[in-house]
Amino acid sequence: MYLGVIADDFTGATDVAGFLVSNGLRTLQLNGVPDSPIEVDTDAVVISLKSRSCAAESAIEQSLAALKWLQGNGCQRFFFKYCSTFDSTAAGNIGPVTDALLDALDESFTVVCPALPVNGRTTYQGYLFVNGVPLNESGMRHHPVTPMTDANLMRVMEAQAQGTAGNVEVAQVEQGIDAVRDQFATLRQRGNRYAVLDAVNDQHLQVLGKAVEGLTLVTGGSGLADGMTRHWQGRSNAAQAGAPSGGRTAVLAGSCSEMTNRQVDAYRRQAPALAIAPERAIAGELADYVTELIDWFAIQPNAPYAPLIYATMPPAELQQIQARYGAQHASERIEALFSALAVALSDAGVSRFIVAGGETSGAVTQALGIDGFIIGPQIAPGVPWVKALDHSKSLALKSGNFGADTFFFDAQRIANQGTD
């Protein structure tokens, strides 16, 4: 095993796994830490956790359990994966988990690099930008669970973690690998525990990927993992094992991100689509409502495009729902609805699920009882098709902000190409 990845949510796990497969690494994704022996015959293992927005103590416990499992299976090199928008609260969980992993590995230094330029996430002088806009001015300021109000990653990291953070600037990255490593040494001498890495293009990530090779623990987004593994020797056909199988498709959207709103708007103009009634999902009887949704789905055509059921809504509507029912309660009830809906759709013969939203993807995957995936072809940067280990289901699990406006169409086109 070349690399063990600990990811803080489901779509974040498939995000990084997709890049590993595109670089030829045979990749297994596990949903949580296995509680029974699993034979590992891949180049990389990604363990997806639900640790992004839970209590810090729980996130640490889950992450250390994942680390222990990876070590027990012979892994000696580790990557802590979080979102390219650094999703976290003022109390964590990125900082506390990073500290716990460093301590468990008896290491005193690591890097912080959420940059993913191909998706518009860049870091300059330690500030994170989303499509050229500072993080705190982007749509992430409205995130219902982890609203981001500061673009300075050094400040955010130091507020959460035990140590101090320094910066590896763009000018140093452009001087090459040795210059970056020299800055690592300087930051260590200053007593910094974390180095926030600047990256505004793909070439920067390739330099940084090679510069971090000597570190036991690396933290960041999928862009840095891509930079690390692009020059590794893997199998060019690694994605074939996870190519989606045939069957009926359902599209489920729970994210309320700006991009998912655009994707839903584009899709519902050409495909059957039904908006979830929030009051029915949150305050009503779930079983009765799921039955109604399934009845609607059953009479919709599956071609040329599969039916969409969505809870996606603009920020103003979301704020009204949260004010009325409470943000946490509303989120939990919507997740419960999608969980029940996924099981009912599976019972009705759906074998391919396209899901938008990290929390929604986690709820759907857990409800379907899927323990792990084989990673397949990329639909968009950071979003591959994945196939359940028992091969009964294929899924496209999309982080809310990922993909183009045409993502739902693109996912079905790629799936159909693989089954023609």
Protein Blocks (a to p, Z undefined) as FASTA:
>chain_A
ZZdcddfbfklmmmmmmmmmmnopacdddedjafbdcdddbfbdcddddfklmcfklmmm
mmmmmmmmmmmnopabdcddddfklpacfkbjklmmmmmmmmmnopabdcddfbcfknop
aceehiaceehiafklmmklmpfklccfbfblklmmmmmmmbdcddddfklmmnojklmm
mmmmmmmmnopabdcdddfbfklmmmmmmmmmmpmbdcddfklmmmmmmmpccdfklmmm
mpccedddddddfbfcfklmmmmmmmmmmpccddddfklmmmmcfklmmmmmmmmmmmpc
fbfbdcdddfbdcfklmmmmmmmnopklmmmmmmmmmmmmmmmmmmnopabdcdedjklm
mmmmmmnopabdcddddfbghiacdddfklpaccddddfkgccfklmmmmmmmmmmmmZZ
